């Protein structure tokens, strides 16, 4: 794929495409129109401006749902890390002669770290959901 233009984002709702050769501006515009982006390009002869429309209610709900799934995936990863750490601690009693009370203290510390990061994921998700749903 050849590079044919510079793409800039002057603000959160605008994308500017400046072709390096003016004769290909129509090709770029046609490609955008033929794509499923759903944005009509504005061509002033030197650059193409794409105005990003505000999110629909349906799209906001979709993004919130996707955020929730990502948060769940993160929490599963945290739980798996906790499980692996606890298994390693239990194994250390048998193989490394670690005293049981030391293992239990370490297990409690692992649980504390687990709880901290689960809460952090929940807080980040709540903030992101609020941001997405705010019009």
C-alpha positions, 0 to 999 in steps of 0.5 A: 500500500502506498502512502498518498496523503497526510492525515491530521486531526485538528479537533475531536470531531474532524479529520483532514486528509491532505493528498500529496498530489492534487490529482488523486483527491477525487480517488480518495474522496470516492474511496471514502464514499464507497467505504462503509464509514458513513461519513460524507467527505467535504472536498475544497480542491486541496484537502478533504474534511471529514466531520465525525457525527455525534454518537447515536443512542444505540451506538453509545449503548453498544460502546458501553456494552463493549466496555463492560465486556473489556472490563470483565475480560480484565477482571478474569485476567486478574482472577487468573493471576491470583489463582496462579499465585496461590497455586505457586504459594501452595506448591512452595510449601511442598517444594521449598519448605516454606512455613504454612503461616508464611504461605497464608500471609502471602495468600492474604497479600495476594487477595488484597492486591487482587481486590485492589485491582478488581476495584480499580477495573470497576471504577475505570469501567464506571467512569468510562460508561458515564463518559460514553453515555453523556451526551 
